[in-house]
Amino acid sequence: MNGLKYLGLVAIAVLSYTNINAEMVINPDDNTLWMENGKGIKNEGSESSEDNWKTGLKLLPDPAGEGFIINSNSDVDKLYATGRYVKASPDYPWMVWEVTAVAPIPGKYLGLSMQLAVKDSPYSELAGNIPTGIFVRNVNDRGGVTQESSVYLSIYAYNSKINVKYIKLVKKPDYYVEMKSDTAAQKQKIELGDNVIFKVYLKESAEDVSLRFHHVYVLAQLNVNGEQAVQLKSEDGSDGKVWSATVPLKSISGNSKLLKPGELLIKTVILGGQVKVPVWGTNTYPIELGKK
């Protein structure tokens, strides 16, 4: 995963919140703290600006009128990073973004990171392969945000044009997957032998929901307990909107001894519902795999 080193992680920065430029939509509804939808998006700020995306990686309004384009040609311009300060709150723990198209530069290293600088939040890095779909991260599952504050939202990208429909911070997403265990919070990790609970929440009813697993590096497929997929069952009384499975964790394939928060990509495959694109979740606790 050497390529991911170039994506890096922005150091945690907490400043008093003052103002967010009108380019970013603030509280469009009760469920959303803020949303970047690309309207009038610009790269004109300094490193410490709370009003604009800083000069660097090019963010352009999508000519189609919805969302924005991350335009990276880092081999030429050496411009691969941008960011801005945004509001954070313990009442809004979920960061959600949707990638609708990816056009890589052939033969070049491909990478994308969208990271909110919250203590103990899962990494949000993709290297070598960037899928489309809805990405959902509980950035405060481990309690890094205890009060309303301002934190740094960074975007790193390499050698591609990536269409993003939105980035937003919400109380509850329309679609999301959780990976839990009864002892994760106590131990601050998941390890072999734990009973892992996978649960998917949907805005609308579905007919079937299953999970596939990948590593963030080149989307390498990972098998859980020797199987490519975990089949979920609709919970009683949920009308097909909540699906779950409890799995005694015996193994996860691959060479990793440890999957850091955010390194396990969980692809939610939903059939018969309204959402027509993959929903991607992740692990919020480290997973120790007992490998030597």
C-alpha positions, 0 to 999 in steps of 0.5 A: 500500500505504498501508494496510499502514503502519498494520499496521506492524512491531514493532521487533526485541526480544530478551530473555532467555527466562524463562517462557511462560504455560501458555496457550501449549503448549510443546513438544507434540512434538519438531517443535514449539517452541510452539503457541497453540491458543486454550485459555484465551487472555487479553489481560491482559499489559503491553507487555513481558509474557512471560506473556500477550498484552498488553491490546489487540486482543481474542483470544477462545477459539473457542466451537467449541472449536478455536483462537481468534478475533481480534475487531477493531473498530478504528474504535470501540475503536482496539484493533488490536494485541496481542502477547507474547514467545515462544521462538525457536530456529535449530532451529525456523525455520518459523512456521505458522498456519491461518485458517479463517474471515474475517468483515469489517465491510462497507465498512471497511478490512481488514487482518491481520499476524502477525509474529515480530520476527526480523531479515530475516524475511519480512513477514506482512501482508495488506491489503484481503483476507484468504484462508483456508488454511495460512500458512507462513513460514521466519522464519529463512531468512536467519539472524536467529536464531543462538541460543535467545532470546525475540522479540516475536510481534505480531498486528495486525488491522482491522475483522473477526472472524478464526478462527485454528486455531493459531499455532506454530513448528516444525522442519518443517511438514506442508505448505510451499513454497519459492522459491529460487535458486542465488545468492539467499544470495550476492546476498541477493536474487533478480533477473530472469535468475535460475533460480528453484526452486519446491519444495513439500513434502507430508506425504501424496502428491498427484496434482497441484500448481501455484502461483498468485501474488498481492500481499499488497495486496488479493490482486492476481493476479500473473503469472510470465513472463506466465503465471497459474500455474506447474505443478510436477512430482513429483520422482522417488522422492518418491511424490508428496510433493515437487513442483518446477519450475525457472523462468528468471525473466523477469518478474512482473506488477504495478507493483512495482519490488521485492517485499520479503520476504513481499510475494509470496504463493505459493498452492499448489493441491494436488489429490488429497491430504489437505490440502483448504485452500490452502497459502500461502508467500512469498518470503524474499529481496527480488525486484528486477524491473528496472522504472523 
